[in-house]
Each structure stands twice: as structure tokens, then as C-alpha cells.
Amino acid sequence: MFPCSNRRAIILGLTAAWLLAGTLDSGATTIVLRSGNIAPPAQDPTITFLVEPNNSCTTPFPAPFTPADFAAADAGPPAWSVTPISEWTPSLQCDPAANWISIDQNRSQRSALYSIPFTVNLDGADPCCIQYAQIYFCWMADDLLGDSGSFPGPNPLGVYLNGVGLPIAGGGYTTEQGIIVDITTLIRCGENRLYVYDRDAGCGVAGAIFSATIDFTECVTPTKQTTWGRVRATYHR
């Protein structure tokens, strides 16, 4: 028979190991999405877009984005990875691999809604369960993300996840901006879409450069369903 103190120590040790096993079963994953996934000038192999219909710097998209707009961006032509003009800061400190993009290689002065697909894979977990997810988004834009500041309109947000707006807007083409947003309730298993709305305001050239780091953690589940009753039964001798 084990002394009482030894039995308590063994139980505590086994309990700690059981909890640790559950913790190690969770997975933390990082996905990085960026603009300009090819050296410029060339069509980006990943990003597509919807260009504003009115060719107007005043109100490029006349109404709030709808599911049809997001679907049109998904099915649109490929964006162009472009060489930055001299006024644009050429790269992001947060992601030097990102490149500027536009609707064409001439960086034409049109606002556009860009669509970037990505997949969340939990290695066959059933049911799918994401405990926590966040996005770190950094960017520069000519002229800004979203209808904001001195350039109002019906779409004040510059970034959307699966069609839902995130509190990201503004910016410029010389100074990098960055923000972290909780996206736990918006991300889903399987295919997802990140959308970036580049708003042209100067009616000269237009483009954007951005990087999105998405971190998500699978829900913690024990690898073995050990019960307190089994622990007591094993060592109560």
C-alpha cells in the first residue's frame, strides 16, 4: 500500500500529465496572405478583383457591398503585381515579400475590391472547432482603404473576412499602418476569403500593398477521456 502522501503525489502527477495531453492535442497554425505574389510586372496568381463601375473618384461604388459584389470579386480578373511609382514607399517592413498591386500594369486610377482565398485545414478534425483566431493586417494604399476621412461613401471599411467588415480603414502610400483584430467568430473551416477595398481618391494612379498574418488555434480536446473515477480506482489500494 502506498502511504497517503505518496498516493496524493501520484494522483496529482497523473492529473497533470492528463491535462498536458489535452493541451498538446491542440494545434496553433499561421497563414500569411500578401499582395503581389509574383515579381512585377505580372498578373498575381492568387488575387482577383472587382473594379468600381462608375469610373468616379467621388463615389466609386455607389452602394454598400453585397454578396453579389464579393462573388464578382472572387470571379474577377487577376490583379497585377506592379512596380511602385517614386511617390510610393516600395515595401512593407512587416512583410518585405509583399508587392504593390493594381487593376493593371499601368496602375490605373480605379477603386477596386480585391479577393484573396485561403483555406483553414484542421487535419480532419470533426467537428471543426476553432478556439481563437486573430489577424494582423499591415498596409499602404493609394489612396486609402475604405471610404473614409475626407472621401466618404457607403463602404467605410477597407477589409472584409467572408463578407463581414473588419475595423480596418484609412492609411496612405508613404507610411505603413498595422492593426490586430480578433476574427474568432468570422473564420471558418475550409475555404475563406479576405477582401481588401482600395479606394482611389486622387484620380491619378491607384494601388495597394498589404500583408495579413492569420493565427488560429484549434479547440483543446483530451487525447484520452480519462475520468477522475478511474484515477481514484487505480491508486486507491
Summary of the structure (lengths in Angstrom):
residues: 237
radius of gyration: 24.1
end to end distance: 5.9
largest distance: 85.4
contacts: 743
relative contact order: 0.24
helix: 16%
strand: 35%
